[in-house]
Amino acid sequence: MKITIDTATCSGHARCAATAPEVYELDESGFALPIDDAVPDALADEAREGAMACPERAIRVEESGRKGA
């Protein structure tokens, strides 16, 4: 699973990090930082929940070609 954050759209509400702190990190101003690594399968649900918590929908979750996903 890969996560892309549209940093131009992010308004710094920090709901992603509040919902899934294991996945999303914030900069010193409270804006979501880009995620360069693949998200481990064990954190997939948290990653999706954090993305859904974003009021601007600035976070895109791309599933990693798993069968049945």
VENQUI-V758916 format. One record per pair of residues at least 6 apart in sequence whose C-alpha atoms are under 7 Angstrom apart, sorted by the first residue. I is the first residue (numbers start at 1). GAP is how many residues later the second one is. Records with the same first field share a line. If there is no record, write none. Layout:
I = GAP  GAP
//
This chain:
1 = 37  38  60  61  62  63
2 = 36  37  59  60  61  62
3 = 32  56  57  58  59
4 = 30  31  55  56  57
5 = 29  53  54  55
6 = 52  53
9 = 47  49
10 = 21  46  48
11 = 20
12 = 18  19  20
14 = 16  17  18
15 = 35  38  39
16 = 8  34  35  37  38
17 = 7  8  33
19 = 30  31
20 = 26  27  30
23 = 24
24 = 8
25 = 7  8
26 = 6  7
27 = 6
48 = 13
51 = 8  9
//
